[in-house]
Amino acid sequence: MRIKDVRRVRANALLLWSAFVFSGCGGSDSSSSGGNGNPPPQRGVTTCGTVSCQLGQYCWAPQASICRDGCLTDQNCAANQTCNTGAVNPTCVNVTASPTPPTPRPVPTGCKATCQKAFGCGKITATVYAGCNAQCDRATPTQSQMVADCGSVATCDNILSCLGG
């Protein structure tokens, strides 16, 4: 092969390679890097022919590079948005975080459960309830267990007998 022919083959190979790379063939799709070492496209930005559709748009006609408002998937939306695909004309909507439920208060057990039962029945005031809990803290294990056992079977009518009243 002559040098002139080798140069022509190399030039044609380079031209074909350039056309392949710049036409989008073999490049990444809109959801991954395609393994070519390039980072995935920014969420919300979608390649559409020769243009990029922006946040809240999708590629309607890639051959004509036409973007339309709306979305087809979450990829067409910002990171804090989701595509409401169930709508007639899907659009990106903000994702709201669910409120954190309040931490439940621990349910008193033992002696303190009897104090709570008496308070819940309306048999003692809030002040007496606080004092009852303090007495449970000072009681011996045997005393605490006796009050707890009594309170577990007592009704609102006789709960005060468990507390010495």
VENHUCOR-V831195 format. One record per backbone hydrogen bond with DSSP energy under -1.0 kcal/mol. NH is the residue of the N-H (numbers start at 1). CO is the residue of the C=O. E is the energy in kcal/mol with one decimal. If there is no record, write none. Layout:
nh | co | e
NH | CO | E
NH | CO | E
This chain:
nh | co | e
6 | 2 | -2.1
7 | 3 | -2.4
8 | 4 | -1.8
9 | 5 | -2.3
10 | 6 | -2.5
11 | 7 | -2.5
12 | 8 | -2.5
13 | 9 | -2.5
14 | 10 | -2.4
15 | 11 | -2.3
16 | 12 | -2.7
17 | 13 | -2.5
18 | 14 | -2.5
19 | 15 | -2.4
20 | 16 | -2.3
21 | 17 | -2.4
22 | 18 | -2.8
23 | 19 | -1.3
27 | 24 | -1.5
36 | 33 | -1.3
44 | 75 | -2.5
45 | 42 | -2.0
46 | 53 | -2.1
48 | 51 | -3.2
51 | 48 | -2.1
53 | 46 | -3.6
56 | 76 | -2.5
57 | 54 | -1.7
58 | 68 | -2.4
60 | 66 | -2.2
61 | 66 | -1.9
66 | 61 | -2.0
68 | 58 | -2.6
70 | 56 | -3.4
71 | 90 | -1.3
76 | 73 | -1.6
77 | 74 | -2.0
81 | 78 | -1.9
82 | 93 | -2.4
84 | 91 | -2.3
85 | 83 | -2.0
87 | 84 | -2.1
93 | 82 | -2.8
95 | 80 | -2.6
112 | 109 | -1.0
114 | 110 | -1.1
115 | 111 | -1.6
116 | 112 | -2.3
117 | 113 | -2.2
118 | 114 | -2.2
119 | 115 | -2.2
120 | 116 | -3.0
121 | 117 | -1.7
122 | 119 | -1.4
123 | 118 | -2.4
129 | 125 | -2.5
130 | 126 | -2.2
131 | 127 | -2.0
132 | 128 | -2.6
133 | 129 | -2.3
134 | 130 | -1.8
135 | 131 | -2.2
136 | 132 | -2.1
137 | 133 | -1.7
138 | 134 | -1.3
139 | 135 | -1.3
144 | 140 | -2.8
145 | 141 | -2.2
146 | 142 | -2.0
147 | 143 | -2.1
148 | 144 | -2.2
149 | 145 | -2.8
150 | 146 | -2.2
151 | 147 | -2.6
152 | 148 | -1.8
153 | 150 | -1.0
154 | 150 | -1.2
159 | 155 | -1.0
161 | 158 | -1.0
162 | 159 | -1.2
165 | 160 | -3.0
